[in-house]
Amino acid sequence: MYRLVPCALRKRTPNLRYCTITGCFASNHNRVTLDLAFNGTVWRSTVECIYYTNYRLKMESTRLYLLYYNEDITEYLSDPRIIPIYLNPQTPYMESEGFRLIDPTTIPDSVTHVGCITASYLRKTGKTLADITPSEIPNTLKPLNPILQPCYMNYIAFAQWAHPYFATLWTWLASKLEYDIFSSPAPHWHVYSNMWIMEKHHFCAFIEFSRKCMTLLDTAPNEIQVLLYQNSTYQGKLPTEECVRIFKCPYYTYHPFLAERLIILYCTMHGITVV
């Protein structure tokens, strides 16, 4: 299923922005005839081929890893870019555990951009899968969750406000990576929830980076482990018994909140900007 850009339908349907393509019939080198469906109505329209072709090529050059538990992901599977990553068993890193399960060597050479989303993407963002398109600007990260806007607090201060031991743990982790997080001002953009897309080479490098960071946390000395397993003060939806099963504590620990922000640390260390 592909979505037409609005200008492709500008003459035929001035009040409708998007339709579902139910049939495609080649016309000539410059135009293509499509059967279109919207709200149960089907009609045939001829549009300029370049719009359909460019969008198709963007779809084919993108991969999206869908991190999910036991949710029904049927509505995601119609998108050919989706690669489901089943998170079982659940670990304290929650959806970020998926970075340990992704095999970057299986990404085709033709793919230029790779991203990740969770099974809550459609519900949390109010957008469609067709809205997911990569940035064409090199060395950029494009967040896919519109609620994560720049804040008057930098991301470390904001995370510290939400999770009291975050800055201590973050500083320790950065030191193990031989990176001084205070060498430059911390960015004010907030990227978490594991919904973003970037260039393939950066995505593959980030996968290795995130695995290294989680291994550092898993093997941290006792004084750091004690902080990792403190109450993060997050008021999540998991019942107490589920928290005990996943975190070995009756609350959310710090693991998921550190892991989902590793993408910020990677970007700041490699000069990647958010668009």
Secondary structure, 3 states (H helix, E strand, C coil): CCECCHHHHCCCCCCCCCCEEEEEEECCCCEEEEEEEECCEEEEEEEEHHHHHHHHHHHHCEEEEEEECCCCCHHHCCCCCEEEEECCCCCCCHHHHHHHHCCHHHCCCCCCEEEEEECCHHHHHCCCHHHCCCCCCCCEEEECCCCCCCCCCCHHHHHHHHCCCHHHHHHHHHHHCCCCCCCCCCCCCCCCCCCEEEEHHHHHHHHHHHHHHHHHHHCCCHHHHHHHCCCCCCCCCCCHHHHHHHHCCCCCCCHHHHHCCHHHHHHHHCCCEEC
